Amino acid sequence: MPDMMAMAPANAILATEEVTPTGETGAMANLLDADGNAVGQVLLTPVTVGSDGTDALLVQVQVEGLSAATADEHGFHIHAVGQCEAPTFESAGDHFNPTDTAHGLLHMDGPHAGDLPNLTFEANGNAGAQWATTLVTLQEGETALMDDDGAAIVIHADGDDYISQPSGKSGDRLACGVITMSR
């Protein structure tokens, strides 16, 4: 699979070597599997990245024991509705896409604001990763996650191919977490 830091549109997904928290309130999502078991957490922290101080959102994910996940890559997206009704999690809606772009970090007319790199799972259902993205914000504006119907994080059954429409052939939804502001 291609290196998303190198292939994504400029400043969409950024390396996290030079990350500075802004001190603004962050958000989180507690991930549940289709049986309602807690399997992980996602932290969203407003940061600046790099020497130029680009505003971004640091996405940190830790998953443990997601038994439905195979030792492979799995799609990882922000979805448009802050609901996670098991077992299918269809209540989370489509990918978060307020700018009406094409799906995919590699698509010339993309990506959706909610497109993130795949998560790579181990055989035991564990995964962890972090990225910084400029595609979404916790502040007011067109790409604000905390709008009237909220947003959710979803882990999919298959890897995102980063180009197919409408969702990268990432398959069924294995886990979901509603994004809530941290206190």
SEZAGU-308082 format. One record per residue: residue in one letter; residue number from 1; z, x, y of N, C-alpha, C, CB in turn. Coordinates in Angstrom, 1 decimal. Glycine has a CB too. Layout:
# SEZAGU-308082
<site 'a',NUM,<Z,X,Y>,<Z,X,Y>,<Z,X,Y>,<Z,X,Y>> ...
# end
This chain:
# SEZAGU-308082
<site 'm',1,<0.0,0.9,-1.2>,<0.0,0.0,0.0>,<0.0,0.9,1.2>,<1.2,-1.0,0.0>> <site 'p',2,<-0.7,0.6,2.3>,<-0.8,1.4,3.5>,<0.5,1.5,4.2>,<-1.9,0.8,4.4>> <site 'd',3,<0.7,2.6,5.0>,<1.8,2.8,5.8>,<1.8,1.8,7.0>,<1.9,4.3,6.3>> <site 'm',4,<2.7,0.9,7.1>,<2.6,-0.1,8.2>,<2.9,0.4,9.5>,<3.6,-1.3,7.9>> <site 'm',5,<3.7,1.5,9.6>,<3.9,2.1,10.9>,<2.6,2.7,11.5>,<5.0,3.2,10.8>> <site 'a',6,<1.7,3.2,10.6>,<0.5,3.8,11.1>,<-0.6,2.8,11.2>,<0.0,4.9,10.1>> <site 'm',7,<-0.6,1.7,10.5>,<-1.7,0.8,10.4>,<-1.5,-0.5,11.3>,<-1.9,0.3,9.1>> <site 'a',8,<-0.3,-0.8,11.7>,<-0.1,-2.0,12.5>,<-0.6,-1.9,13.9>,<1.4,-2.4,12.5>> <site 'p',9,<-0.9,-3.0,14.5>,<-1.3,-2.9,15.9>,<-0.3,-2.2,16.8>,<-1.6,-4.3,16.5>> <site 'a',10,<-0.8,-1.5,17.8>,<0.1,-0.7,18.6>,<1.3,-1.4,19.0>,<-0.7,-0.3,19.9>> <site 'n',11,<2.5,-0.8,18.7>,<3.8,-1.3,19.1>,<4.2,-2.6,18.4>,<3.9,-1.5,20.5>> <site 'a',12,<3.5,-3.0,17.4>,<3.9,-4.2,16.6>,<5.1,-3.9,15.7>,<2.8,-4.8,15.8>> <site 'i',13,<5.0,-2.9,14.9>,<6.1,-2.5,14.0>,<6.3,-1.0,14.3>,<5.7,-2.7,12.5>> <site 'l',14,<7.5,-0.6,14.7>,<7.7,0.7,15.1>,<8.7,1.5,14.2>,<8.3,0.7,16.5>> <site 'a',15,<8.5,2.8,14.1>,<9.5,3.6,13.4>,<10.8,3.5,14.1>,<9.0,5.1,13.3>> <site 't',16,<11.9,3.8,13.5>,<13.2,3.6,14.1>,<14.0,4.9,14.3>,<14.0,2.7,13.2>> <site 'e',17,<13.4,6.0,14.5>,<14.1,7.2,14.7>,<14.8,7.3,16.0>,<13.1,8.4,14.6>> <site 'e',18,<14.2,6.8,17.1>,<14.8,6.8,18.4>,<15.1,5.4,18.9>,<13.8,7.5,19.4>> <site 'v',19,<16.1,4.8,18.3>,<16.5,3.4,18.6>,<17.8,3.4,19.4>,<16.7,2.6,17.3>> <site 't',20,<17.8,2.7,20.5>,<19.0,2.6,21.3>,<19.4,1.1,21.5>,<18.9,3.3,22.7>> <site 'p',21,<20.5,0.6,21.0>,<20.9,-0.8,21.2>,<21.0,-1.1,22.7>,<22.2,-1.1,20.5>> <site 't',22,<20.6,-2.3,23.1>,<20.7,-2.6,24.5>,<22.0,-3.2,24.9>,<19.6,-3.7,24.8>> <site 'g',23,<22.8,-3.6,23.9>,<24.1,-4.2,24.2>,<24.0,-5.7,24.3>,<24.7,-3.7,25.5>> <site 'e',24,<22.8,-6.3,24.2>,<22.6,-7.7,24.2>,<23.0,-8.3,22.9>,<21.1,-8.1,24.6>> <site 't',25,<23.3,-9.6,22.9>,<23.8,-10.3,21.7>,<22.6,-10.3,20.6>,<24.2,-11.7,22.0>> <site 'g',26,<23.0,-10.0,19.4>,<22.0,-10.0,18.3>,<22.1,-11.3,17.5>,<22.3,-8.8,17.4>> <site 'a',27,<21.4,-11.3,16.4>,<21.4,-12.4,15.5>,<21.5,-12.0,14.0>,<20.1,-13.3,15.7>> <site 'm',28,<21.6,-12.9,13.1>,<21.7,-12.6,11.7>,<21.2,-13.8,10.9>,<23.2,-12.3,11.3>> <site 'a',29,<20.9,-13.5,9.6>,<20.5,-14.5,8.7>,<21.2,-14.2,7.4>,<19.0,-14.7,8.6>> <site 'n',30,<21.9,-15.1,6.8>,<22.5,-14.9,5.4>,<21.5,-15.5,4.4>,<23.9,-15.6,5.3>> <site 'l',31,<21.0,-14.6,3.6>,<19.9,-15.0,2.6>,<20.5,-15.6,1.4>,<19.1,-13.8,2.2>> <site 'l',32,<19.9,-16.8,1.0>,<20.3,-17.5,-0.2>,<19.1,-17.6,-1.2>,<20.9,-18.9,0.1>> <site 'd',33,<19.4,-17.5,-2.5>,<18.3,-17.7,-3.4>,<18.1,-19.2,-3.7>,<18.5,-17.0,-4.7>> <site 'a',34,<17.2,-19.6,-4.6>,<16.9,-21.0,-4.9>,<18.0,-21.7,-5.5>,<15.7,-21.0,-5.8>> <site 'd',35,<19.0,-21.0,-6.1>,<20.2,-21.7,-6.6>,<21.4,-21.7,-5.7>,<20.6,-20.9,-7.9>> <site 'g',36,<21.1,-21.3,-4.4>,<22.2,-21.3,-3.4>,<23.1,-20.1,-3.4>,<23.0,-22.5,-3.6>> <site 'n',37,<22.8,-19.1,-4.2>,<23.6,-17.9,-4.3>,<23.3,-17.0,-3.1>,<23.4,-17.1,-5.6>> <site 'a',38,<24.4,-16.4,-2.5>,<24.2,-15.4,-1.4>,<23.6,-14.1,-2.0>,<25.5,-15.1,-0.7>> <site 'v',39,<22.5,-13.7,-1.5>,<21.8,-12.5,-2.0>,<21.6,-11.4,-1.0>,<20.5,-12.9,-2.7>> <site 'g',40,<21.9,-11.6,0.3>,<21.7,-10.6,1.2>,<21.9,-11.1,2.7>,<20.4,-10.0,1.1>> <site 'q',41,<21.6,-10.2,3.6>,<21.7,-10.4,5.0>,<20.7,-9.7,5.8>,<23.2,-10.1,5.5>> <site 'v',42,<20.2,-10.3,6.9>,<19.3,-9.7,7.8>,<20.0,-9.6,9.2>,<18.0,-10.4,7.9>> <site 'l',43,<20.0,-8.5,9.8>,<20.6,-8.3,11.1>,<19.5,-8.1,12.1>,<21.6,-7.2,11.2>> <site 'l',44,<19.5,-8.7,13.2>,<18.5,-8.6,14.3>,<19.2,-8.1,15.5>,<17.7,-10.0,14.5>> <site 't',45,<18.8,-6.9,16.0>,<19.5,-6.3,17.1>,<18.6,-5.9,18.2>,<20.3,-5.0,16.6>> <site 'p',46,<18.8,-6.4,19.4>,<17.9,-6.0,20.5>,<18.1,-4.5,20.8>,<18.2,-6.8,21.8>> <site 'v',47,<17.0,-3.8,20.9>,<17.0,-2.3,21.1>,<15.9,-1.9,22.0>,<16.9,-1.6,19.7>> <site 't',48,<16.0,-0.6,22.4>,<14.8,0.1,23.0>,<14.4,1.1,22.0>,<15.1,0.6,24.5>> <site 'v',49,<13.1,1.4,21.9>,<12.6,2.4,20.9>,<11.8,3.4,21.7>,<11.8,1.6,19.9>> <site 'g',50,<12.0,4.7,21.2>,<11.2,5.8,21.7>,<11.6,6.2,23.1>,<9.8,5.4,21.7>> <site 's',51,<10.9,7.3,23.5>,<11.2,7.9,24.8>,<10.8,7.1,26.0>,<10.6,9.3,24.9>> <site 'd',52,<9.9,6.1,25.8>,<9.5,5.2,26.8>,<10.3,4.0,27.0>,<8.0,4.8,26.6>> <site 'g',53,<11.3,3.8,26.0>,<12.2,2.7,26.1>,<11.6,1.3,25.9>,<12.9,2.7,27.5>> <site 't',54,<10.6,1.2,25.0>,<10.0,-0.1,24.6>,<11.0,-1.1,24.1>,<8.9,0.2,23.6>> <site 'd',55,<11.1,-2.3,24.7>,<11.9,-3.3,24.2>,<11.5,-3.8,22.8>,<12.0,-4.5,25.2>> <site 'a',56,<12.4,-3.9,21.9>,<12.1,-4.3,20.5>,<13.3,-5.0,19.9>,<11.6,-3.1,19.7>> <site 'l',57,<13.1,-5.5,18.7>,<14.1,-6.1,17.9>,<14.2,-5.3,16.6>,<13.9,-7.6,17.6>> <site 'l',58,<15.4,-4.7,16.4>,<15.6,-4.0,15.1>,<15.9,-5.0,14.0>,<16.7,-2.9,15.3>> <site 'v',59,<15.2,-4.9,12.9>,<15.3,-5.8,11.8>,<15.9,-5.0,10.7>,<14.0,-6.5,11.4>> <site 'q',60,<17.1,-5.3,10.2>,<17.8,-4.5,9.1>,<18.0,-5.5,8.0>,<19.1,-3.8,9.6>> <site 'v',61,<17.6,-5.2,6.8>,<17.7,-6.2,5.7>,<18.4,-5.4,4.5>,<16.4,-6.8,5.3>> <site 'q',62,<19.3,-6.1,3.9>,<19.9,-5.6,2.7>,<20.0,-6.8,1.7>,<21.3,-5.0,3.0>> <site 'v',63,<19.4,-6.6,0.5>,<19.4,-7.7,-0.5>,<20.0,-7.1,-1.8>,<18.0,-8.2,-0.8>> <site 'e',64,<20.8,-7.8,-2.4>,<21.5,-7.4,-3.7>,<21.4,-8.5,-4.7>,<22.9,-7.0,-3.5>> <site 'g',65,<20.8,-8.2,-5.9>,<20.8,-9.1,-7.0>,<19.9,-10.3,-6.9>,<22.2,-9.6,-7.2>> <site 'l',66,<18.8,-10.2,-6.2>,<17.9,-11.3,-6.2>,<17.1,-11.3,-7.5>,<16.9,-11.2,-4.9>> <site 's',67,<17.6,-12.0,-8.5>,<17.1,-11.9,-9.9>,<15.6,-12.3,-10.0>,<17.9,-12.8,-10.8>> <site 'a',68,<15.1,-13.2,-9.1>,<13.7,-13.6,-9.2>,<12.8,-12.6,-8.7>,<13.6,-14.9,-8.3>> <site 'a',69,<13.3,-11.5,-8.0>,<12.4,-10.5,-7.5>,<12.1,-9.5,-8.5>,<13.1,-9.8,-6.2>> <site 't',70,<10.9,-9.1,-8.7>,<10.4,-8.1,-9.6>,<10.5,-6.7,-8.9>,<9.0,-8.3,-10.2>> <site 'a',71,<10.5,-5.6,-9.7>,<10.5,-4.3,-9.1>,<9.1,-4.0,-8.5>,<10.8,-3.2,-10.2>> <site 'd',72,<8.9,-4.5,-7.3>,<7.6,-4.4,-6.6>,<7.8,-4.8,-5.2>,<6.6,-5.4,-7.3>> <site 'e',73,<6.7,-4.9,-4.5>,<6.7,-5.4,-3.1>,<6.7,-6.9,-3.0>,<5.5,-4.8,-2.3>> <site 'h',74,<7.4,-7.4,-2.0>,<7.5,-8.8,-1.8>,<7.4,-9.1,-0.3>,<8.9,-9.4,-2.3>> <site 'g',75,<6.6,-10.2,0.0>,<6.4,-10.6,1.4>,<7.7,-10.9,2.1>,<5.5,-11.8,1.5>> <site 'f',76,<7.8,-10.5,3.3>,<9.0,-10.7,4.1>,<8.6,-11.2,5.5>,<9.9,-9.4,4.2>> <site 'h',77,<8.9,-12.4,5.8>,<8.4,-13.0,7.1>,<9.5,-13.8,7.8>,<7.2,-13.9,6.8>> <site 'i',78,<9.2,-13.9,9.1>,<10.0,-14.9,9.9>,<9.2,-16.2,9.9>,<10.2,-14.3,11.4>> <site 'h',79,<9.9,-17.3,9.6>,<9.2,-18.6,9.5>,<9.7,-19.4,10.7>,<9.6,-19.3,8.2>> <site 'a',80,<8.9,-20.4,11.0>,<8.9,-21.2,12.3>,<10.1,-22.2,12.5>,<7.7,-21.9,12.5>> <site 'v',81,<10.8,-22.5,11.4>,<11.8,-23.6,11.4>,<13.1,-23.0,10.9>,<11.3,-24.9,10.7>> <site 'g',82,<14.2,-23.2,11.5>,<15.5,-22.8,11.1>,<16.1,-23.7,10.1>,<16.4,-22.6,12.2>> <site 'q',83,<15.4,-23.9,8.9>,<16.0,-24.7,7.8>,<15.6,-24.0,6.5>,<15.4,-26.1,7.8>> <site 'c',84,<16.5,-24.0,5.6>,<16.3,-23.4,4.3>,<16.8,-24.3,3.2>,<17.1,-22.0,4.2>> <site 'e',85,<16.1,-25.3,2.9>,<16.4,-26.3,1.8>,<15.9,-25.8,0.5>,<15.9,-27.7,2.2>> <site 'a',86,<16.8,-25.5,-0.4>,<16.5,-25.0,-1.8>,<15.9,-26.2,-2.6>,<17.7,-24.3,-2.4>> <site 'p',87,<15.2,-25.9,-3.6>,<14.9,-24.6,-4.1>,<13.6,-24.0,-3.6>,<14.8,-24.7,-5.6>> <site 't',88,<12.7,-24.7,-2.9>,<11.4,-24.2,-2.5>,<11.4,-23.6,-1.1>,<10.4,-25.3,-2.5>> <site 'f',89,<12.4,-23.9,-0.2>,<12.4,-23.4,1.1>,<11.2,-23.8,2.0>,<12.6,-21.9,1.1>> <site 'e',90,<10.5,-24.8,1.6>,<9.3,-25.2,2.3>,<9.8,-25.8,3.7>,<8.5,-26.3,1.6>> <site 's',91,<11.0,-26.1,3.8>,<11.6,-26.7,5.1>,<11.5,-25.6,6.2>,<13.0,-27.1,4.9>> <site 'a',92,<11.4,-24.3,5.9>,<11.3,-23.3,6.9>,<9.9,-23.3,7.6>,<11.5,-21.9,6.2>> <site 'g',93,<9.0,-24.1,7.1>,<7.7,-24.2,7.8>,<6.8,-23.0,7.5>,<7.9,-24.4,9.3>> <site 'd',94,<5.8,-22.9,8.4>,<4.9,-21.7,8.3>,<5.4,-20.5,8.9>,<3.5,-22.1,8.9>> <site 'h',95,<4.7,-19.4,8.9>,<5.1,-18.2,9.6>,<5.2,-18.5,11.1>,<4.1,-17.1,9.3>> <site 'f',96,<6.2,-17.8,11.7>,<6.4,-17.9,13.1>,<5.2,-17.4,13.8>,<7.7,-17.2,13.6>> <site 'n',97,<4.5,-18.2,14.6>,<3.2,-17.9,15.1>,<2.9,-18.6,16.5>,<2.0,-18.2,14.2>> <site 'p',98,<3.8,-18.4,17.5>,<3.7,-19.1,18.7>,<2.5,-18.7,19.6>,<4.9,-18.9,19.6>> <site 't',99,<1.9,-17.5,19.2>,<0.7,-17.1,20.0>,<-0.6,-17.4,19.3>,<0.8,-15.5,20.2>> <site 'd',100,<-0.5,-18.2,18.2>,<-1.7,-18.7,17.5>,<-2.7,-17.6,17.1>,<-2.4,-19.7,18.4>> <site 't',101,<-2.2,-16.5,16.5>,<-3.0,-15.4,16.0>,<-3.3,-15.5,14.5>,<-2.4,-14.1,16.4>> <site 'a',102,<-4.2,-14.7,14.0>,<-4.4,-14.6,12.6>,<-3.3,-14.0,11.9>,<-5.8,-13.9,12.3>> <site 'h',103,<-3.1,-14.3,10.6>,<-2.1,-13.6,9.8>,<-2.5,-12.2,9.5>,<-1.8,-14.4,8.5>> <site 'g',104,<-1.5,-11.3,9.4>,<-1.6,-10.0,8.8>,<-1.5,-8.8,9.8>,<-2.9,-10.0,8.2>> <site 'l',105,<-0.7,-7.9,9.3>,<-0.5,-6.6,10.1>,<-1.8,-5.8,10.2>,<0.6,-5.8,9.5>> <site 'l',106,<-2.7,-6.1,9.2>,<-4.0,-5.3,9.2>,<-5.2,-6.1,9.7>,<-4.3,-4.8,7.8>> <site 'h',107,<-5.0,-7.4,10.1>,<-6.1,-8.3,10.5>,<-6.4,-8.0,12.0>,<-5.7,-9.8,10.4>> <site 'm',108,<-7.7,-7.8,12.3>,<-8.1,-7.5,13.7>,<-7.7,-8.5,14.7>,<-9.6,-7.3,13.7>> <site 'd',109,<-7.5,-9.8,14.3>,<-7.0,-10.8,15.2>,<-5.6,-11.2,15.0>,<-7.9,-12.1,15.0>> <site 'g',110,<-4.8,-10.4,14.3>,<-3.4,-10.6,14.0>,<-2.5,-9.6,14.7>,<-3.2,-10.5,12.5>> <site 'p',111,<-1.3,-9.6,14.4>,<-0.6,-10.4,13.4>,<0.1,-11.6,13.9>,<0.4,-9.6,12.6>> <site 'h',112,<0.6,-12.5,13.0>,<1.6,-13.5,13.5>,<2.8,-12.8,14.0>,<2.0,-14.5,12.3>> <site 'a',113,<3.5,-13.4,14.9>,<4.7,-12.8,15.5>,<5.7,-12.6,14.3>,<5.3,-13.7,16.6>> <site 'g',114,<5.7,-13.5,13.3>,<6.7,-13.4,12.2>,<6.2,-12.5,11.1>,<6.9,-14.7,11.7>> <site 'd',115,<5.1,-11.8,11.2>,<4.7,-10.9,10.1>,<5.5,-9.6,10.2>,<3.2,-10.6,10.3>> <site 'l',116,<6.1,-9.2,9.0>,<6.8,-8.0,8.9>,<6.3,-7.3,7.6>,<8.4,-8.3,8.8>> <site 'p',117,<6.6,-6.0,7.5>,<6.2,-5.3,6.3>,<6.9,-5.8,5.0>,<6.6,-3.8,6.4>> <site 'n',118,<6.2,-5.6,3.9>,<6.8,-6.0,2.6>,<8.1,-5.3,2.4>,<5.8,-5.7,1.5>> <site 'l',119,<9.0,-6.0,1.6>,<10.2,-5.3,1.1>,<9.9,-4.8,-0.3>,<11.4,-6.3,1.0>> <site 't',120,<10.3,-3.6,-0.6>,<10.2,-3.0,-1.9>,<11.5,-3.2,-2.7>,<9.7,-1.5,-1.9>> <site 'f',121,<11.4,-3.9,-3.8>,<12.6,-4.2,-4.6>,<12.7,-3.2,-5.8>,<12.6,-5.6,-5.1>> <site 'e',122,<13.9,-3.0,-6.2>,<14.2,-2.3,-7.4>,<14.3,-3.3,-8.6>,<15.5,-1.4,-7.3>> <site 'a',123,<14.3,-2.8,-9.8>,<14.4,-3.7,-11.0>,<15.6,-4.6,-11.0>,<14.3,-2.9,-12.3>> <site 'n',124,<16.7,-4.2,-10.3>,<18.0,-4.9,-10.3>,<18.0,-6.0,-9.2>,<19.1,-4.0,-10.2>> <site 'g',125,<16.9,-6.2,-8.5>,<16.8,-7.2,-7.5>,<17.4,-6.7,-6.1>,<17.5,-8.4,-7.9>> <site 'n',126,<17.6,-5.4,-6.0>,<18.1,-4.9,-4.7>,<16.9,-4.4,-3.8>,<19.1,-3.8,-5.0>> <site 'a',127,<17.1,-4.5,-2.5>,<16.2,-3.9,-1.6>,<16.9,-3.7,-0.3>,<14.9,-4.9,-1.4>> <site 'g',128,<16.4,-2.7,0.5>,<16.9,-2.5,1.8>,<15.9,-1.9,2.7>,<18.2,-1.6,1.8>> <site 'a',129,<15.8,-2.2,3.9>,<14.8,-1.6,4.8>,<15.2,-1.9,6.3>,<13.4,-2.2,4.5>> <site 'q',130,<14.6,-1.2,7.2>,<14.7,-1.6,8.6>,<13.4,-1.2,9.3>,<15.9,-0.8,9.2>> <site 'w',131,<13.1,-2.0,10.3>,<11.9,-1.8,11.2>,<12.3,-2.3,12.6>,<10.7,-2.6,10.7>> <site 'a',132,<11.6,-1.8,13.6>,<11.7,-2.4,14.9>,<10.4,-3.1,15.2>,<12.0,-1.3,16.0>> <site 't',133,<10.5,-4.3,15.7>,<9.2,-5.1,16.1>,<9.3,-5.5,17.5>,<9.1,-6.3,15.1>> <site 't',134,<8.1,-5.5,18.1>,<8.0,-6.0,19.5>,<7.4,-7.4,19.5>,<7.1,-5.0,20.3>> <site 'l',135,<7.1,-7.9,18.4>,<6.4,-9.2,18.3>,<7.3,-10.4,18.5>,<5.8,-9.3,16.9>> <site 'v',136,<8.6,-10.3,18.4>,<9.6,-11.4,18.6>,<10.7,-10.9,19.5>,<10.1,-11.9,17.2>> <site 't',137,<11.5,-11.9,20.0>,<12.6,-11.6,20.9>,<13.7,-12.7,20.6>,<12.2,-11.6,22.3>> <site 'l',138,<14.9,-12.3,21.0>,<16.0,-13.3,21.0>,<16.2,-13.9,22.4>,<17.3,-12.6,20.5>> <site 'q',139,<15.5,-13.3,23.4>,<15.6,-13.8,24.7>,<14.6,-14.9,24.9>,<15.2,-12.6,25.7>> <site 'e',140,<14.6,-15.5,26.1>,<13.7,-16.6,26.4>,<12.3,-16.1,26.5>,<14.1,-17.3,27.7>> <site 'g',141,<11.3,-16.9,26.2>,<9.9,-16.6,26.3>,<9.1,-17.1,25.2>,<9.8,-15.1,26.3>> <site 'e',142,<7.8,-16.8,25.2>,<6.9,-17.4,24.2>,<7.2,-17.0,22.8>,<5.5,-17.0,24.5>> <site 't',143,<7.7,-15.8,22.5>,<8.0,-15.4,21.2>,<9.5,-15.4,20.8>,<7.4,-14.0,21.0>> <site 'a',144,<10.2,-16.3,21.5>,<11.7,-16.4,21.3>,<12.0,-17.1,20.0>,<12.3,-17.2,22.5>> <site 'l',145,<12.8,-16.5,19.1>,<13.1,-17.0,17.8>,<14.1,-18.2,18.0>,<13.7,-16.0,16.9>> <site 'm',146,<14.9,-18.2,19.0>,<15.9,-19.2,19.2>,<15.4,-20.4,20.0>,<17.2,-18.6,19.8>> <site 'd',147,<14.3,-21.0,19.6>,<13.8,-22.2,20.3>,<14.4,-23.4,19.7>,<12.2,-22.2,20.1>> <site 'd',148,<13.9,-24.6,20.1>,<14.5,-25.9,19.7>,<14.8,-26.1,18.2>,<13.7,-27.0,20.2>> <site 'd',149,<13.8,-25.6,17.4>,<14.0,-25.8,15.9>,<14.4,-24.5,15.2>,<12.7,-26.3,15.4>> <site 'g',150,<14.7,-23.4,15.9>,<15.2,-22.2,15.3>,<14.1,-21.5,14.5>,<16.3,-22.5,14.4>> <site 'a',151,<14.5,-20.6,13.6>,<13.6,-19.8,12.8>,<14.4,-19.4,11.6>,<13.1,-18.6,13.6>> <site 'a',152,<13.7,-18.9,10.6>,<14.3,-18.5,9.3>,<13.6,-17.2,8.8>,<14.3,-19.6,8.2>> <site 'i',153,<14.3,-16.5,8.0>,<13.7,-15.3,7.3>,<13.5,-15.7,5.9>,<14.7,-14.0,7.4>> <site 'v',154,<12.3,-15.4,5.3>,<11.9,-15.8,4.0>,<11.4,-14.5,3.2>,<10.8,-16.9,3.9>> <site 'i',155,<11.9,-14.4,1.9>,<11.4,-13.4,1.0>,<10.5,-14.1,0.0>,<12.5,-12.6,0.3>> <site 'h',156,<9.3,-13.6,-0.2>,<8.3,-14.3,-1.0>,<8.2,-13.6,-2.4>,<6.9,-14.3,-0.4>> <site 'a',157,<7.6,-14.3,-3.3>,<7.4,-13.9,-4.7>,<6.5,-12.7,-4.9>,<7.0,-15.0,-5.6>> <site 'd',158,<5.5,-12.6,-4.0>,<4.4,-11.6,-4.2>,<4.4,-10.8,-2.9>,<3.1,-12.2,-4.5>> <site 'g',159,<3.7,-9.6,-3.0>,<3.5,-8.8,-1.8>,<2.5,-9.4,-0.9>,<3.1,-7.4,-2.2>> <site 'd',160,<2.7,-9.2,0.4>,<1.7,-9.6,1.4>,<0.6,-8.6,1.4>,<2.4,-9.7,2.9>> <site 'd',161,<-0.6,-9.1,1.4>,<-1.8,-8.2,1.4>,<-2.2,-7.8,2.9>,<-3.0,-8.8,0.7>> <site 'y',162,<-1.4,-8.4,3.8>,<-1.6,-8.1,5.3>,<-2.9,-8.5,5.9>,<-1.4,-6.6,5.5>> <site 'i',163,<-3.7,-9.4,5.2>,<-4.9,-9.8,5.9>,<-5.4,-11.2,5.5>,<-6.0,-8.8,5.5>> <site 's',164,<-5.1,-11.7,4.3>,<-5.5,-13.0,3.8>,<-4.9,-14.1,4.6>,<-5.2,-13.2,2.3>> <site 'q',165,<-5.6,-15.2,4.8>,<-5.1,-16.3,5.6>,<-4.7,-17.4,4.7>,<-6.2,-16.8,6.6>> <site 'p',166,<-3.7,-18.2,4.9>,<-2.9,-18.1,6.1>,<-1.6,-17.2,6.0>,<-2.5,-19.5,6.6>> <site 's',167,<-1.3,-16.7,4.8>,<0.0,-16.1,4.6>,<0.0,-14.8,3.7>,<0.9,-17.0,4.0>> <site 'g',168,<-1.2,-14.2,3.6>,<-1.2,-12.9,2.9>,<-1.1,-13.0,1.4>,<-0.2,-12.0,3.4>> <site 'k',169,<-1.3,-14.2,0.8>,<-1.2,-14.3,-0.7>,<0.2,-13.9,-1.1>,<-2.2,-13.5,-1.4>> <site 's',170,<1.2,-14.2,-0.3>,<2.6,-13.7,-0.7>,<3.3,-14.7,-1.6>,<3.4,-13.5,0.6>> <site 'g',171,<2.8,-15.8,-1.9>,<3.3,-16.7,-2.9>,<4.5,-17.5,-2.6>,<3.6,-15.9,-4.1>> <site 'd',172,<5.2,-18.0,-3.6>,<6.4,-18.8,-3.5>,<7.5,-18.2,-2.7>,<6.9,-19.3,-4.9>> <site 'r',173,<8.5,-18.9,-2.3>,<9.6,-18.5,-1.5>,<10.8,-18.3,-2.4>,<9.9,-19.4,-0.4>> <site 'l',174,<11.3,-17.1,-2.5>,<12.4,-16.7,-3.4>,<13.8,-16.8,-2.7>,<12.3,-15.4,-4.0>> <site 'a',175,<13.8,-16.5,-1.5>,<15.1,-16.5,-0.7>,<14.9,-16.9,0.7>,<15.9,-15.2,-0.8>> <site 'c',176,<15.9,-17.4,1.4>,<15.7,-17.9,2.8>,<17.1,-17.8,3.5>,<15.2,-19.3,2.8>> <site 'g',177,<17.0,-17.5,4.8>,<18.2,-17.5,5.6>,<17.9,-17.9,7.0>,<18.8,-16.1,5.7>> <site 'v',178,<18.7,-18.9,7.5>,<18.5,-19.4,8.9>,<19.0,-18.3,9.9>,<19.2,-20.7,9.1>> <site 'i',179,<18.2,-18.1,10.9>,<18.6,-17.1,11.9>,<19.6,-17.8,12.9>,<17.4,-16.5,12.7>> <site 't',180,<20.8,-17.1,13.1>,<21.8,-17.6,14.0>,<22.2,-16.5,14.9>,<23.0,-18.2,13.2>> <site 'm',181,<22.6,-16.8,16.1>,<23.0,-15.8,17.1>,<24.4,-15.3,16.6>,<23.1,-16.4,18.5>> <site 's',182,<24.6,-14.0,16.8>,<25.9,-13.4,16.4>,<26.9,-13.7,17.5>,<25.8,-11.8,16.2>> <site 'r',183,<28.1,-13.6,17.2>,<29.2,-13.9,18.3>,<29.7,-12.6,18.8>,<30.3,-14.8,17.7>> 
# end
